[in-house]
């Protein structure tokens, strides 16, 4: 069974990797979309677009504007485009191969030129499928004088691929030509990084970072020279560098003999009054001379908190597997994995009275392997297709079905199937029960697979890194095996627990019936916990109250203790009384209008409508990319930092953040000056997926932070829940 599962997984990974092995030979944007601009008369400019094969241009993204108060723009005439359903923009029109557009305008009679701004955006439609950032080009076009306005107009201005006559800003250069990077060693403990840019190109200081993947080498803080203050529409006022810039980067290393060090830099820059390039990455290998180095101050955090996992994936394959296995082992002791313990325990408890340790071990291994395989496949699908399979399994009907399965398992634990139900019903229920909890390996595998998708692990930094690695690199083999080892790490304690339970669980008699009853109640509690993602909190309180009261009755809370009752009998009655009081509190609180499962009587005896003492943060809900960009732009204009939280109703960790972090006074005080935005991705529809893809979000909960100048603080991104004290420190770092 193990070999079969692993073979299937390997075949899937290899097949996906081969399918994704497309040549990354994209054309520069100015070669993919060539434009010629020509004034056909004193009131119109004609734009001839030539589009390379396998590329297309969005019709609605072709925009013309003018900042010249003497120019009044009229209609922009464009032909109809081809209808296309875009996964990000919905129903749109696009152009292939080429088209001609004419912009009409009016200018004063003595005007010799017209200054306009052309904007456009397009995409590559085959692998690798990418969309270029919006392009902006400023043009100054000669106008024909009144005497020859009816002749052949003016010479054409060519953008990309042709000779340029009177173009103020020619097409932007390819990244490699616009920003040249090199590095040399100036000694055993320092590397000198050098960027060289043509005229009018500049590099952002706060977007320039250095890392190394070489074992035993630690980079210090880069020694940036003084730059030039620059204000633009993208990042506000920042420090930039023109022409050539040299940056000493100190380092310390474990070895004193000569060695090579791999240096990776990420950076961003722009062409003045034109386009800004997306974030770029370059890597070089620098030979270091032999010699000792002094300890250096570690560079400030310039990348996200999960950078160690990124480095692991890009380093030794065995190191990657080791790091992810240890990360999974750590996750095994978090609330993410706790729901799997009673499921596995119930499987073992229901496997028969004479269960051997060996049989319990086999059942546990099958459960964990099935869990790991499905968890891995779901992660690979999310990375390659941008579809979160785990999120898809949080739809109400799936949760209701799985909760119903837990109820069936609970009833089997209680022995209800011995009642004289109709034979057809009894046969079907018995089959379900026996297959899932009676020791069938296939049934155990089914439970393990479903657990991975529905009650399985929360979104964590290593999980997010592995999925995003698959999405960015299209390396399903390495990313998939990283996920698989992560899942094995999470499952290792479950195997130990399962084998131990098989050894120490009682085998027969009343004790075994009591153990099964406990697991039956646990299964019912799991069903309620799952339905809490889709049901109103009041109904969850009602179900929890009924379960607690029923358990109290079973434990004898309403029965009189006989004389000479044992200590155990007295303990069970005491526990039953506690459950009876707790269950009654839930029912009374639900009837009084409370919706807090942990504090059901809040507001009872006073006003049922009294607001909670510590209400959660109030967010402005956003849905689409346009919504987010609009709100972030408004925050930047108001010179306020912003926080963007990704939330879903089915996300248990999201509710944990909402209840235990966002309600804390210190958290509310820390974000009092922030613009608070929340993207509700409960529906997990195309719009939600497009928004998550834009910001590199695998699934909620995930929180992004933006400085007052609009810069996203990538190093402060929070994946998963976090307690209030750490969250406050994270928030304070945004404004420092």
N, C-alpha and C positions, 0 to 999 in steps of 0.2 A: 504493500500500500504506500509506504513512504517513498520507495523508488518511483512508483507510478506518478505520485503527486509531483515529485521534484522533476521528473522527466517532462511532464506536461507543462510545468512552469518554465523550464528551460526552453522548450520549443516555442512557447508563446513569446518569451523575451527575444530569442534570436530572430523570430519572424518579424517582430515589430522593429527590431533594430535594422534589419535589412531593408524593410519598407521605408524607414525614415532616413536612409543613407543617401539623401539627395545632394547633389553638388551645390555648394553655397556660392554660386557665381553670379551674384546680383550685380546689375549695372548700377553705376552711380546715377543719382536721381536726374542729373542734367542730361545724361545720355538716354535714360529710359523715357524721358518726356522732353522733347525738343520743341522749342517755340520760336516762331518768327513774328515780330511785331512791326507793323507798317501803317503809317497814316495814309489812308486812301483819299482823304480830303481834309479840309480844316474842321470837320465836325465828326470824324470817325476814325478809329484805329482798328485795324484787322489783325487778329491773332491766328496764326496757322500752327496747330499742334500736330506733331508727329510722335506717335506712341509706339514704342518697341513691341515686338511680339511677346506675348505672355504677360503683358502689363496692361493696366486699365486706369482710367482717370475718372474721378467722381464728378458728375455734372454740377451738382450743387456746391461743390467745393471750389469751383472756378469763380473767383470774386475779383472785382475791379474797384479800387477806391482812389481818391486823390485828396492830398492834404493842401493842395493849392487852392486858395480861396477864389482865384480867378477862373477856376475850372468848374463847370457844372456838369456832372455826369448825367447822361440820359439812359436809355434802355440798353441792355446787353443782349444782343441777338445771338442765340445759340441753337443749333439743331436739337431735336429730341434724341436722347440717348437710348441705350439698350436697357430694358427692364432687368433688375437684378435684386434678389433678396440677400442683403448683407447681414451676417450674424451680429454685427455691431450696430449698424445704422438702420436696419429694417429694410423696407422697400425703397430702392434708390434707382437712379439712372447712371449708367457708366458709358464711357467711350473707349473703343478699341481702335488701334491703327492710326486714327487721326480725325481731326475735325477743324472747322473754321468758326471763329466767333468774332463779332463786330461790336465794339463799344462806341456808342454815340455820346457826344458831349458838345458843349458850347464854350468858346473862349473869346476874349476880347479881340477886336479886329487887328490889333498890332502885335498879338502874341506870336512868337517865333517857335516856341516849343510847348509841349504839354507834358507835365510830370504826373505820372500815375503809378499806382502800386498794383502788381499782379499777384494773386494768390491762387494756389492750386494744390491738390493732393491726389495721390494715386497709390496703387498697390501692385504687388507681384502675385499672380494668380496660381502659380504652380509651386511645388516645393522648392525652396522654403517659402511658404506663404507669409509675406510680411507687408505692412503698409508703411510707406515713408511718412515722416512727420510733415505737417503742412509747410509748404514752401512759400517764401515771400521774396519778390524781386521788385526793386524800384527802377523805373524806366524814365528816361527823358527823351522824348521822341520829337524830332524836327517836324514842323508843320510846313506844308507847301504854302508859298505866298499866294495872295489873292490872284495874281496874274496867271499862275500855272496850276491853280487848285484843281482844275478839271483834267489835268494831264495824268501822268503816271504816278503822282504822289511822291513819297519820299523813299529812300533806300530802307530795306528791311533791317531790323535789329534781330540778331540771332541769339537765342538763349540755349546754350548747350549744343555743341557739335558743329557750329558754323562760325564764320568770321563775324566779329562784333564791330559795328561802326560807331554809333553814338550811344552805347549803353553805359549808364553811369556805373552800375554794378554788374559785372559779368556773372555768369552762373557760378555757384560755389564749387570749389574743388572737391575731389574725393577726399575722404577722411585721411588716408595715408599721406596725401600731398599737403593737406591743410595743416596737419599736426604731426610733425616728425618727432619720434622719441628715440633716445639712445641713453645708455648708461655705461659708466666706466668706474673702476675702482681707483680711488685716490690714496688708498692705504689699506691695511688689513682690517680696519674698523670703520670704513666709510665708503659709500658709493655716491657718485655724482650723477644725478639724473638731469638730462637736458631735453627741453622742448624747443623746437624751431618752427615758427609760423611765418607765412608770407605776409606782406603788407595788408593791413586792415583786418587781420585775424587776431583773435585774442583768446586767452585761456583763463578759466575761473580758478582762483586760488582755493576756495572752499569746496570745490568739486574734484580736487586733485588728491588722490590717496595712493599709498604704496603698501604692498603686502608681499610676503614671501612664503613659499611652501617648502623651503629647504629645511630639513630637520636640523635642530641644533642652532639655527640662526634666528635672531630676534631683531627686528627693525626698531629704531628709535624714532623720535619725533622729527619730521623733515624740517630743515632750516630754510624756510621760505624767505627770500629777500623782499624788500619793500616793493610793492606794486603800484598800480594806478587805480584810483577810485573811479568806478564806472557805474553809470545808472542806465538800465535798460528796462524794457517792458516785461522781460522774463523773470529776472531775479532781483529787481530793485537795485539798490546801491551795494556793490560788492567790489572786492579787489581783483583786478585782472592783470594779465601780463601780455605784452606785445613782443613781436620779433623773436627774441631768443631769451630763454630763462634757464638758469642752472640752479639746481636744488640739491644741496648736500644732504644725504640721508645716513646718519650714523647707525651702526649695527654692532651687536655682540654675537659671539659664536662659541660653540663648545670646543671645536677643533682649532688647533693652532697651525696646522699644516695648510698648504695651498689647497683651495677647493673652489668649485663653482657654486654660485648662489643664483637662484631663480628669482627675479624681481618682476612683479606684476603691478601695473599702474592702471587705475581707472580715472578718467578725467572727462571734462566737458568744456566746449568752447563754441565760439560763434564767429560768423563773418559780419563785420560791423554794418549796421543798418540793413541786414539781410536775414539769413537763416541762422538758427542755433542747431548745432548737431546733437543727436542723442548721445547718451553716455557711451564712451568708448573704452576699450580695454586693450592694452598692449603688454606683451611679456618678452623679457630678454634674459639671457644668461650672462652673468658677469663673473669673470675669473678673479678670485681674491688671492692676493699674495699671502705667503705664510707670515705669521706673527700673532702676537697676543692682542686682545682688544679689551677695552674697559667696559664695564657694565653701562648700559645706556638706559635712559628713561624710556619706558615703553610708550610708543606713540598713542595719542588719545584715540579713543574708540572712534573709528571712521567707517565702520560697517556694522551690520546688524549683529545682535547677540548670538546668532547661530553661525557665525563665521567659521568656527572650528569645524562644523559639519561640512561647510562648503570646501574648506581646505582638505578635509579628509577625502571627499569625493574626487577631488582633483589630484590627490596624491597616490600613495601606494594602495593597491586594491585590498590587501590584507589589513592595512591600517584602517581603511574605510569600513570594512566589515567589523573589525574589532570595536571601533568607535560607536558604530550604530548598534551593535549588540549590547554594549555597556549602557548606551542611552536607553534602549528598550528595557534593560534590567532595572534601570532607575524608574522608568515609567510604570513598571509592574506594581510599584508600591504607592501609586496615586489613585484617586477616585476614578480615573479613566478605566481601570482594569477591574476594580472591585466587583462590578456586577457579574463578571464572568465566574467568580469564585462560587456563588451559590448554584449557578447553572451546572458547572462541572461537578460540584458536590452532589447535586440532585441526580445527575447521571450515574454517579458511582453508587449513591445510596439506593437507587432503583435497579441496580444491576444484579440483584440477587442476594440471598442471605449468606452464601458461601463464597463471596468474591475474594479471590486471592490478590496478593500484592502485585504479582506479575500482570494479572488481568487489569487491575486498576491502573497500572503504569501504561499498559498498551492503550486503554481508553483515553487516558490523559494525553498521550503523545498524539493520537489521531485527532483529538479535539484541537490541540494547539497547532498541529500541522495544517489542518483544514482552515483554521482561523488565519494562519499566516499566509497561506496561498491566496485566499480570497482577499485578504487585506492588501496583499502585494498587487494582485491583478487590478483591484479597484484603484490603487495608487498609480499604476502604469497607465490605465485608461484616463485618469484625471490629467496626467502629465502630457500624454500624446494627443488626446482629443479635447482637453479642456472641459471634460464632463466629470463632475464630482459624483461618483457612483454612490458613495456613502450618503451624500446629501439627498440623492434621489430616493433612497430607502427610508427617508424620514417623512414621506408623504403620509397623510392620515390613514388611508386604507391599508397601507403596509403595516403601520404601527398597530392598528386595530387587529389585523390578522395575527401578528406576532404576539400581541397581548393575549389573544384568544388561545394561541398555542400554549402559552404559559398557564392559562387557566386549565386547559386539558391536562397538562402535566401535574398541576396541583391536585386536580381531582383524582388522578391516578395515585398520587401519594397518599391521599386520604382513603383510598380503597373504595371509592364510589362505583367503580366498574364491576363490583361484585353484586350490585343491585340488579334486579330483573328488568333491565331496560329492553326495548325491542331488540331482537337478535341482530338485525342489520346495523342498528346504531351501536350496539355493544361491540360488534365485530370491528367496525370502523374505528371506534374510540380506542379499543384495545390495541389495534394495529399501530395507531399513532403513538400511543403510550409506550408500547413495547419497542418500537423502532427508535424512539427518541431517548428513552431512559432505560431500556431493558438490556443494554449491553451490545446492541447491534453496531458494528463499526461504521456502517454506512449512515445509520441514524445519528451516531455521535459526530460524524463528519458534517452532516447537515446542520446540526446544532452549532458546531464550531464555525461553519461558514456564515450562518445567519448572525451569530454573535459578532463577527467581525464587522458586519455592515450596520447592524442596528444598535447593539449595546456596546459596540467596540470602542477603541481608544479615541480620545479627544484629539483635536488638531494640536500638534506640538511642533517646536522648532525643527527637530530632525525630520519629522514627517513632511513639513512644509518645504524644507530644503531639498529633500529627495524628489518630491513631486515637481518642484520648480526646475530642478536639474534635468529631469526627464523632458520637461516642456522646452527648456532652452537649448539643451544639447542634443535632444532626440536620441539619447543613449539609454534605451530601455533596459539593456542588460545590466549595466552597473547600477543605475538608479533603482531598478527592480530588485536586484539582489541586496542593495542597501536596505530597502523596505522590508525584504524578507528576513534579513538578520535582525532588524529592529523588532519585527513581530516575534521572532524566536526569542529574543531577549525578554520581551514582555511575557511570553508564554512559559519561560523556564521555571519561574516560581510556581506556576499553575501545575506543571508536571510534578514537581516535588510535592505540592499540596495534595494533588490527586492520588499519587502513589501512597502518601502517608494516610490519607483518609481511607483508602482501601485496606490498610493494615489495621487501623485503630477503630474504625466504625464497628459497632456491635453487630453480631451476625444474626441473632434470632431473638424471639421473645418480645415482651412488651417494650423493651428499650428500642428495638428496631422500629416498632410502630411509632414510638414517640419521635425518633429521628426523622422518619418519613413525614410526620405531621409538621415538624419544624420546617423542613424543606418545602412542603406544600404551602405553608404560610409565606415562606420566602418567595416562591414563584408568584403568588398573588401580589406580593408587594412589588416585585419587578414589573408585573403587568400594570399596576397603578403608576409606577414611576415612568414607564414608557408612555402611557396615555397622558401624563402631565404635560407632554410636549404639544398636545393638540386639544386638550380639554380645558375648560375654564377652571380656575383654581378652586372655586367653590365645590365643584363636583369632585375634584381630587380630594378635598378635605372630607367630603361625605364618604367616599370609598375608603379612605384611610381610617376614618372613624369607625366604620362598620367592620373593617378587618380587625382593628384593635379590640373592639368590643367582643367580636366573635372569638378571638384568640383568648381573651380574658375568661369568657364562659368556659372554653375548653380547658383552661388551666384551673378551673374551680373557684374563680373569684366570687361567685354567688353561692357557693356551697359552704356549709359549716364544716370546719375541720373536726375529724373524729378525735376522741381522746387518745392520747399517746401517738399522735401523728409524727412521722419521721421529720427530720430536719429538711430533707429534700421536698417532702410534700408541703411543708410550711413555706419553703422558698418559692415553689411554683405558685402557691396561692398569692404570696406577696407580689410576685411578678404579674400575676393576673389582675390584682387590684390596681397596680400602676397602669397596666394597659387599659383597664376599664375607665379609670379617671382620664387618661389621655384620649381615649376614643370618644368619651362623652364630651370632652372639651372641643374636639374637632367638630362634632355634630352640632353642639351649641353655637360655636363660632360661625359655622357655615350658615346656620339658620339666622344668625344675627347680622349676616352680611360681610363677615371677615373673608379675606382671601389669602391669609398668611398661614401656611401649613405649620410653621414653626412657632408662631405666636397667634394661635386661633382665637384667644379671648381678648385681643387688643380691641379696644373700643366698646366692648360689652360692658354694660352698666353705666356708660356715659353716652356719647353720641356714636351711633354706628357709622356715621359718615366722617368721623374725625380723621384727618389725614395722618399718615404715619409720622412718627416722631422724626425719623430721618428719611425723607423721601429720596428717591434716586435722582440722578441727574436728568435734566430736561434737555433732550436732543431735538434738533431739527431734522426731520426725516428727509433723506434724499434717495433717489432711485437709480437714475441713469448717470452716465459719464458727464453729460451736459449739466445735470443738476449739481454734481460735485464741483465741476470747474467753475460754474457760476458762483457758488457759495464761497469757494476758495478765493476767487477773484475779489468778491466783496470783502472778505476778511482781510485780504492784502491791502485793499484800498483804505480800510479802516485801521490799518497797522495793528492787527490783532493776530495772535497765533491761533491755530485751529487744530481740532482733534476729530478724526474720522473713525468711527467705530463700526465694525461689521457685525451684525446681529442676525439671529434667526430664532423663530419660536421653538424649533426643535433642537436648538443647541443648548444643552444642559450647562455647559461652561459659561455661555453668555448670561444665563440667568444667575449663575454664581457670581459673576462680575457685577451684575445689576444689583444683587441683593447684599453682597458682602464687601464690595469695593466702592461702587458708585454712591452708596448711602452714607459713607463715612464723612463727617464734617471736614476733616483735613483734606480729603480728596476734593470735595466741593469747593473748599477755599482755594486750593491749588489751581483749579481750572476756571475760577470765577471770571477771569479776563479772556477766556478762550471762546472761540466760536465752536460750538459743539454740534457735530454732524453725525448722523447715524444712518447707515445703509442697511435696510431690512431686506435680507436676501432669503427670506423664508421660502418664497416661491421657487427659487433656484431656476428662474426662467432665463431666456436668452439675454435680457437686459442685465439681470443680476450677474450672469456669468461673464458678460463683456466688462462690467465694472470690476469684478474680481480679477479678471485677466489683466486689465490695465495696470492694476496696482500690485500684481503678483500675489494675490491672496488665494490660498488653497481652499479654505473654508473658515467660517467663523468659529470662535471669536478671534478677531484680529483688529488691532488699533494702530492707526497711523497718526503722526504728528507733523505739523507744518509750522515753521517759524513765521514771525510777523511779516517778513519779506516774501513769503510764499514758498520758500525752500522746504522740500520734504526732508525730514530728519530720518534718513534711512536707518541710522544706527540706533534709533530709539523705538523702532517698530516693535510692537508687542504681539506675539503669537501665543494664544492661550490665555488662561486667567492669571491674575497676579494679585497678591495681597495689597492692602491699602498703603502700607509704609513704603514698599518698593515702588508702587505706582506713583506716589507723590514725588519721590526722588526722580523718577523718569520724567514726570511732567516738568519739574523744576529745571531739568537739563535743557528743555526746549527753549527757555528764555535766557539761558546763560550765554 
